[in-house]
Structure formats: C-alpha cells, structure tokens
C-alpha cells in the first residue's frame, strides 16, 4: 500500500492564530493524525483477536492488512446516518 498525502487549507488568520500556539503546524498535524492512526490500529488489532496493542508494528500491519474494515462512510450509510 502506497503512502498517501493529504492537504489542509488554512486562512491567513487561522495560520497566524495557530502559530501563536505552536511552533510548527505541520508537526502538530503529523503528530495528531499519527496518534489517531495508532489508536485505530490498536483497536482493530485487539478486535481481531489476533494480537494486542503490545504486538510489534510488523504484526499489527500484518493483521490490519489482512482485515476487511468497513469504512465509516459505509457504516453510516448502512445505519442510515447522514
């Protein structure tokens, strides 16, 4: 699976305010999304019954790669949530 790039667009006002609170917006974004991904990975690994959050990154990747994970969009459609 190839790495994916995402883009965030901020107004000048948003950027100025954020830079008053943090040294690097990019570092904050990277850390935030990386932490969210880590939590999601651990959740699915534990749900699989094949590993735990203490499993190696390689084992977690193997488990996630082999899983079928319903997307949030598909789940919301199935449940009738807009």
MOGILIN-V399021 format. One record per pair of residues at least 12 apart in sequence whose C-alpha atoms are under 7 Angstrom apart, sorted by sequence separation. I is the first residue (numbers start at 0). J is the second residue. If there is no record, write none. Layout:
I/J
I/J
This chain:
44/59
44/62
44/63
